[in-house]
Amino acid sequence: MEIYVQPDGFIQWKDRRARCALGRSGVTLNKHEGDGATPAGRFALREVMFRADRMEPPPPPLLCRPIARDMGWSDDPADTEYNKLVFLPHAGGHEELWREDGIYDIIVVLGYNDHPPKPNLGSAIFMHIAKPDYSPTEGCVALAKDDLLALLADCETETYLSVTAPV
């Protein structure tokens, strides 16, 4: 399945279209760590992580893993675990995946800069739940929870997210 993200903040798949939040710096073909931009390109959906204390696992076929309190994601370009799942405490810079604000209750890990990760090209590029006002992300694609769950229900074994660069 193909999922299409437009730089004007809309996402489409199958016969559905929904609003989404993108990076505070828009969409770019030249992603760098900390720039606040959503990378343009085509990315596989690697796995889904979810808060098992707040919801049931999303439907198959994507690999699903519950988020634990000690899970993080390295965003430190000098870290040997850069752009990978890490367990806390972790010496390098990282994002905590267990959040109280609910935006990481569902995380879809995208195949961006991960085989192998190259320092400074960007990390922790996910699809996740949007804030109620759809305020910009740090580079992720964020949807309303119901839209994200509907998208996951439509996913196939091979599903890709295509983010279009602005013209």
N, C-alpha and C positions, 0 to 999 in steps of 0.2 A: 504494500500500500504506500502511496505517496501522500505526504502532508505538505501543504504549501503555505509559507508565511510571507506576507507582503510587507514591505517597509512602512506602510501606512497603518500597521497595527491590526491586521486581520489575518486569520488562519483558516484554511480550507482543507477538507478531506472528504472523500466520497461526495455526498450531497449536502454536506453541512458547511456552514460558515460562521465564525465566531470572532469576537473581539479578542485581542491579546495585547499584553504589554511587552515592550522590547527594551533594549538597553538605553540608558539615559543619553548616550551619544549616538543613538540610531543604529543603523546596520552598516557594516564595513567589510570590504574585501581584505583589509589590512589590520587584522586583530592583534592587539598587544595586551599583555597582562595589565590590569588596572585601568584600561581606557574606557570602561563602561559601555562598550559597543557590543552588539550582537553580531557574531560572525556570519557572513554570507557563505552559502555553500550547501552541500547535500550531506546529511549526517544520519548514520544508522541510529536507531533507538536501541541502546545497549541493555539496559535493565531498568526496572522500576523499584524504587524504594518507598516505603510507606510507614506511617505511624500506626502500628497495630493496636495501640491503646485508644486510637481515635476513629479507626475505620477497619473494615474488612479488606483483605487483599484485593487489588484490582483483578479483573478477569484475565485468564490466559489469552494469548500464548506467550507474552513476554515474561522473561525471568523476573520474579519478584522477590524482594528481600525486606524484612522489617528493619526499620531504623532503630538502633539502640542509642542510649544516652552517650555512649563513648565513641560514637562515629563522627568523623570529620572528613574534610576533603582538602588536600594540600593545595595551596595557592602560592607557595613560595618557590620561585624559579630556581633557587639554590638548593632546594630539597631534592634528595634522590627519589622521593615519592611524589614529586610534582605532578599535579593533575590526576591524582589517584585517591581512592578511599584510604583513610588512615584511621587509626584508633587512638583515642585520647587517654592520657596526655600525649601530645606530640610536640616535639621541639620546634619544628618548622612552622611557618605561618600557615594557617588553615582556617576553613569555615567550619562551624559546628552545624551538623545536620539536624540535631534535636533542637527544635526551636519552639518557643511558646506562641509565636504570632500566627502559626498555622500555615504559612506559605510553603513550608517544606513537609506538610503532611503527606504529600505525594511529590516525589522527585523522579523525573525520567532522565536518566543519564544519556547524554547525546555523545555520539562518536566524533567529538571534535578534539583535535590535537592529542590523540591518545595512543597512536601506534607507530613509533613510541612518542611520548610527549616531548615537545621541544621547548626548552626554557623560554619564557617571556612571550610565547604565542597565545597565552590565555588558558584559563583553567575554570573548572566548575561551571561549564556551560550546560545548563539543565533546562528542561521544561518543568514548571512547577505551578503552584496555585498563585493567582494574581491577588494583589491587595484589592480591597473593594473599589478603590478609585482608579485602578489600573495604572498606578504611578509607575514610572520607569524602573527597570531592573538594573543590575550591574552588568548585564550582558545576556541574561537568560531570556527565554520565551515563557511568559506567564499567562495562564488562562483562568477563568472562573472554574471553581472546583467541579461543578456539574459538566461543564464543557470538557474539562480534562478527563473526567471519568467516561464521558461519551466517546471521546477520541480513543481512549485505551480499550474500550469495549469493541471498537471497530478495527483495532490493529491486527495485523497478520504477522506470521513468523518473521518475514522480512518487511520491515516498515522503515521508511526514510522520511526525514524532515528536510525540506528544501527551503532555505531562507534566501529570498531574492534581494539582491543589492539594489539600492536606488539608482535610477538612471540619471 
